[in-house]
Amino acid sequence: MKIRKILIGIDESEFSRYAAAYGFDIAHTYGAEVGLVHIVEPIIVPTDTQSGLMGGIPFDTNLNLPGSELETLQSNRSATLLEQAAKEWGEGLQIAQFTQYGSTAEAIIECSQEFNADLIVIGTHRRTGIDKFFLGNVAEHVVNKSLIPVLVVPYIETKD
């Protein structure tokens, strides 16, 4: 099997950065194209349409909700994050950047299909117990649902 395209999931966490560096190392080794994906999960804010408040923020129901402003901020932050990763590790590689919206695991799988990736690289924080139960496990879901190989890179804290 030839690794031609690697999709790397990235966010602002240390475990994600560690996995991204690992994924870029593989890409350099194989001369593979990299797809960098950042997932923006929807933020649900309770609204009270009778009082004109959205999560305590006044809004006019005839105008765009502040959510559109939030989406713009999230998109801009995502673009900055992807660009920083590309600059830090991607010298000499062909890099595509994706911002996906939705459930993290499902969005990673969808992006891997759109990008036609041969490998997905994601990090894990190794949650256990109650954290795993309430927060789910993105890496586990991607591994179970993906039709292509997934490399899950555990974050190893280094002591100074």
Short mmCIF file of the C-alpha atoms (twelve columns), coordinates in Angstrom:
data_MODEL
# 
_entry.id   MODEL 
# 
loop_
_atom_site.group_PDB 
_atom_site.id 
_atom_site.type_symbol 
_atom_site.label_atom_id 
_atom_site.label_alt_id 
_atom_site.label_comp_id 
_atom_site.label_asym_id 
_atom_site.label_seq_id 
_atom_site.Cartn_x 
_atom_site.Cartn_y 
_atom_site.Cartn_z 
_atom_site.pdbx_PDB_model_num 
ATOM 1   C CA . MET A 1   0.000   0.000  0.000  1 
ATOM 2   C CA . LYS A 2   1.244   3.450  -0.909 1 
ATOM 3   C CA . ILE A 3   0.475   6.350  1.398  1 
ATOM 4   C CA . ARG A 4   -0.257  9.284  -0.908 1 
ATOM 5   C CA . LYS A 5   -2.670  11.362 1.191  1 
ATOM 6   C CA . ILE A 6   -2.747  11.752 4.954  1 
ATOM 7   C CA . LEU A 7   -5.571  13.491 6.789  1 
ATOM 8   C CA . ILE A 8   -4.472  15.008 10.090 1 
ATOM 9   C CA . GLY A 9   -7.069  16.150 12.607 1 
ATOM 10  C CA . ILE A 10  -5.978  19.190 14.566 1 
ATOM 11  C CA . ASP A 11  -7.317  21.417 17.295 1 
ATOM 12  C CA . GLU A 12  -5.755  23.665 19.914 1 
ATOM 13  C CA . SER A 13  -4.784  20.918 22.351 1 
ATOM 14  C CA . GLU A 14  -1.295  19.631 23.079 1 
ATOM 15  C CA . PHE A 15  -2.287  16.048 22.245 1 
ATOM 16  C CA . SER A 16  -3.478  17.214 18.835 1 
ATOM 17  C CA . ARG A 17  -0.254  19.132 18.148 1 
ATOM 18  C CA . TYR A 18  1.786   16.071 19.131 1 
ATOM 19  C CA . ALA A 19  -0.193  13.889 16.701 1 
ATOM 20  C CA . ALA A 20  0.073   16.526 13.955 1 
ATOM 21  C CA . ALA A 21  3.868   16.590 14.234 1 
ATOM 22  C CA . TYR A 22  3.850   12.796 14.011 1 
ATOM 23  C CA . GLY A 23  1.556   12.853 10.966 1 
ATOM 24  C CA . PHE A 24  3.709   15.425 9.205  1 
ATOM 25  C CA . ASP A 25  6.783   13.252 9.862  1 
ATOM 26  C CA . ILE A 26  5.052   10.390 8.058  1 
ATOM 27  C CA . ALA A 27  4.054   12.723 5.221  1 
ATOM 28  C CA . HIS A 28  7.657   13.872 4.792  1 
ATOM 29  C CA . THR A 29  8.853   10.260 4.800  1 
ATOM 30  C CA . TYR A 30  6.403   9.196  2.081  1 
ATOM 31  C CA . GLY A 31  6.225   12.512 0.202  1 
ATOM 32  C CA . ALA A 32  2.482   12.412 0.851  1 
ATOM 33  C CA . GLU A 33  -0.021  15.214 0.447  1 
ATOM 34  C CA . VAL A 34  -1.481  16.381 3.755  1 
ATOM 35  C CA . GLY A 35  -5.045  17.330 4.491  1 
ATOM 36  C CA . LEU A 36  -5.333  19.306 7.700  1 
ATOM 37  C CA . VAL A 37  -8.803  19.313 9.205  1 
ATOM 38  C CA . HIS A 38  -10.158 21.312 12.107 1 
ATOM 39  C CA . ILE A 39  -13.650 20.514 13.329 1 
ATOM 40  C CA . VAL A 40  -15.954 23.214 14.640 1 
ATOM 41  C CA . GLU A 41  -18.637 21.617 16.747 1 
ATOM 42  C CA . PRO A 42  -21.943 23.461 16.959 1 
ATOM 43  C CA . ILE A 43  -22.548 25.509 20.072 1 
ATOM 44  C CA . ILE A 44  -26.083 25.278 21.346 1 
ATOM 45  C CA . VAL A 45  -27.233 28.362 23.177 1 
ATOM 46  C CA . PRO A 46  -30.631 28.326 24.860 1 
ATOM 47  C CA . THR A 47  -32.993 30.976 23.569 1 
ATOM 48  C CA . ASP A 48  -35.983 32.605 25.153 1 
ATOM 49  C CA . THR A 49  -37.862 34.098 22.206 1 
ATOM 50  C CA . GLN A 50  -40.469 35.782 24.415 1 
ATOM 51  C CA . SER A 51  -37.933 37.870 26.309 1 
ATOM 52  C CA . GLY A 52  -35.640 38.417 23.325 1 
ATOM 53  C CA . LEU A 53  -32.671 36.808 25.075 1 
ATOM 54  C CA . MET A 54  -30.288 34.239 23.699 1 
ATOM 55  C CA . GLY A 55  -28.214 32.852 26.524 1 
ATOM 56  C CA . GLY A 56  -28.611 36.176 28.314 1 
ATOM 57  C CA . ILE A 57  -27.682 38.186 25.172 1 
ATOM 58  C CA . PRO A 58  -30.428 40.422 23.731 1 
ATOM 59  C CA . PHE A 59  -31.313 39.797 20.106 1 
ATOM 60  C CA . ASP A 60  -33.889 40.892 17.555 1 
ATOM 61  C CA . THR A 61  -35.708 37.898 16.053 1 
ATOM 62  C CA . ASN A 62  -35.950 39.732 12.702 1 
ATOM 63  C CA . LEU A 63  -32.174 40.084 12.413 1 
ATOM 64  C CA . ASN A 64  -29.327 37.596 12.214 1 
ATOM 65  C CA . LEU A 65  -28.597 36.065 15.579 1 
ATOM 66  C CA . PRO A 66  -25.214 36.621 17.193 1 
ATOM 67  C CA . GLY A 67  -24.531 33.011 16.194 1 
ATOM 68  C CA . SER A 68  -23.503 34.148 12.707 1 
ATOM 69  C CA . GLU A 69  -20.874 36.366 14.316 1 
ATOM 70  C CA . LEU A 70  -19.749 33.397 16.377 1 
ATOM 71  C CA . GLU A 71  -19.495 31.267 13.231 1 
ATOM 72  C CA . THR A 72  -17.286 33.921 11.618 1 
ATOM 73  C CA . LEU A 73  -15.014 33.992 14.664 1 
ATOM 74  C CA . GLN A 74  -14.826 30.185 14.722 1 
ATOM 75  C CA . SER A 75  -14.043 30.047 10.988 1 
ATOM 76  C CA . ASN A 76  -11.319 32.666 11.344 1 
ATOM 77  C CA . ARG A 77  -9.793  30.860 14.325 1 
ATOM 78  C CA . SER A 78  -9.881  27.576 12.435 1 
ATOM 79  C CA . ALA A 79  -8.144  29.105 9.411  1 
ATOM 80  C CA . THR A 80  -5.438  30.586 11.652 1 
ATOM 81  C CA . LEU A 81  -4.897  27.267 13.439 1 
ATOM 82  C CA . LEU A 82  -4.604  25.351 10.154 1 
ATOM 83  C CA . GLU A 83  -2.248  27.914 8.655  1 
ATOM 84  C CA . GLN A 84  0.011   27.840 11.723 1 
ATOM 85  C CA . ALA A 85  0.248   24.037 11.583 1 
ATOM 86  C CA . ALA A 86  1.010   24.106 7.855  1 
ATOM 87  C CA . LYS A 87  3.794   26.655 8.396  1 
ATOM 88  C CA . GLU A 88  5.245   24.843 11.418 1 
ATOM 89  C CA . TRP A 89  5.478   21.334 9.950  1 
ATOM 90  C CA . GLY A 90  4.532   21.392 6.278  1 
ATOM 91  C CA . GLU A 91  7.527   22.842 4.472  1 
ATOM 92  C CA . GLY A 92  7.916   21.190 1.078  1 
ATOM 93  C CA . LEU A 93  4.583   19.357 1.253  1 
ATOM 94  C CA . GLN A 94  1.369   19.902 -0.621 1 
ATOM 95  C CA . ILE A 95  -1.244  20.806 2.001  1 
ATOM 96  C CA . ALA A 96  -5.015  21.147 1.776  1 
ATOM 97  C CA . GLN A 97  -6.868  22.807 4.640  1 
ATOM 98  C CA . PHE A 98  -10.411 21.973 5.739  1 
ATOM 99  C CA . THR A 99  -12.737 23.425 8.321  1 
ATOM 100 C CA . GLN A 100 -15.626 21.053 8.928  1 
ATOM 101 C CA . TYR A 101 -18.730 21.700 11.003 1 
ATOM 102 C CA . GLY A 102 -20.492 19.070 13.074 1 
ATOM 103 C CA . SER A 103 -19.709 16.108 15.272 1 
ATOM 104 C CA . THR A 104 -15.921 15.734 15.449 1 
ATOM 105 C CA . ALA A 105 -15.659 12.015 14.705 1 
ATOM 106 C CA . GLU A 106 -18.220 12.034 11.888 1 
ATOM 107 C CA . ALA A 107 -16.709 15.169 10.346 1 
ATOM 108 C CA . ILE A 108 -13.219 13.611 10.350 1 
ATOM 109 C CA . ILE A 109 -14.534 10.515 8.586  1 
ATOM 110 C CA . GLU A 110 -16.466 12.599 6.018  1 
ATOM 111 C CA . CYS A 111 -13.417 14.772 5.360  1 
ATOM 112 C CA . SER A 112 -11.209 11.696 4.890  1 
ATOM 113 C CA . GLN A 113 -13.606 10.482 2.204  1 
ATOM 114 C CA . GLU A 114 -13.777 13.888 0.470  1 
ATOM 115 C CA . PHE A 115 -9.974  14.200 0.563  1 
ATOM 116 C CA . ASN A 116 -9.581  10.570 -0.580 1 
ATOM 117 C CA . ALA A 117 -7.114  9.972  2.240  1 
ATOM 118 C CA . ASP A 118 -5.094  6.788  2.601  1 
ATOM 119 C CA . LEU A 119 -4.485  7.354  6.325  1 
ATOM 120 C CA . ILE A 120 -6.042  9.376  9.152  1 
ATOM 121 C CA . VAL A 121 -3.803  10.630 11.959 1 
ATOM 122 C CA . ILE A 122 -5.420  11.845 15.162 1 
ATOM 123 C CA . GLY A 123 -4.323  12.350 18.729 1 
ATOM 124 C CA . THR A 124 -5.840  11.043 21.889 1 
ATOM 125 C CA . HIS A 125 -5.898  12.322 25.426 1 
ATOM 126 C CA . ARG A 126 -6.554  8.816  26.776 1 
ATOM 127 C CA . ARG A 127 -9.630  9.712  28.795 1 
ATOM 128 C CA . THR A 128 -10.955 6.982  31.003 1 
ATOM 129 C CA . GLY A 129 -13.812 6.358  33.367 1 
ATOM 130 C CA . ILE A 130 -16.464 8.998  33.817 1 
ATOM 131 C CA . ASP A 131 -14.757 11.502 31.457 1 
ATOM 132 C CA . LYS A 132 -14.927 8.979  28.632 1 
ATOM 133 C CA . PHE A 133 -18.550 8.158  29.413 1 
ATOM 134 C CA . PHE A 134 -19.735 11.785 29.344 1 
ATOM 135 C CA . LEU A 135 -17.420 13.216 26.723 1 
ATOM 136 C CA . GLY A 136 -17.223 10.223 24.398 1 
ATOM 137 C CA . ASN A 137 -14.087 9.150  22.637 1 
ATOM 138 C CA . VAL A 138 -13.504 10.695 19.231 1 
ATOM 139 C CA . ALA A 139 -10.526 8.483  18.442 1 
ATOM 140 C CA . GLU A 140 -12.439 5.311  19.271 1 
ATOM 141 C CA . HIS A 141 -15.371 6.382  17.109 1 
ATOM 142 C CA . VAL A 142 -13.115 7.242  14.149 1 
ATOM 143 C CA . VAL A 143 -11.286 3.905  14.443 1 
ATOM 144 C CA . ASN A 144 -14.576 1.983  14.546 1 
ATOM 145 C CA . LYS A 145 -16.266 3.831  11.659 1 
ATOM 146 C CA . SER A 146 -13.397 4.599  9.275  1 
ATOM 147 C CA . LEU A 147 -12.932 2.564  6.105  1 
ATOM 148 C CA . ILE A 148 -9.228  3.457  5.934  1 
ATOM 149 C CA . PRO A 149 -6.391  2.968  8.447  1 
ATOM 150 C CA . VAL A 150 -6.340  5.302  11.433 1 
ATOM 151 C CA . LEU A 151 -3.195  6.069  13.383 1 
ATOM 152 C CA . VAL A 152 -4.060  7.171  16.910 1 
ATOM 153 C CA . VAL A 153 -1.110  8.929  18.525 1 
ATOM 154 C CA . PRO A 154 -1.230  9.002  22.329 1 
ATOM 155 C CA . TYR A 155 -0.029  12.173 23.942 1 
ATOM 156 C CA . ILE A 156 2.935   11.580 26.189 1 
ATOM 157 C CA . GLU A 157 3.630   14.300 28.717 1 
ATOM 158 C CA . THR A 158 7.290   15.028 29.095 1 
ATOM 159 C CA . LYS A 159 8.680   16.142 32.434 1 
ATOM 160 C CA . ASP A 160 11.149  18.987 32.339 1 
# 
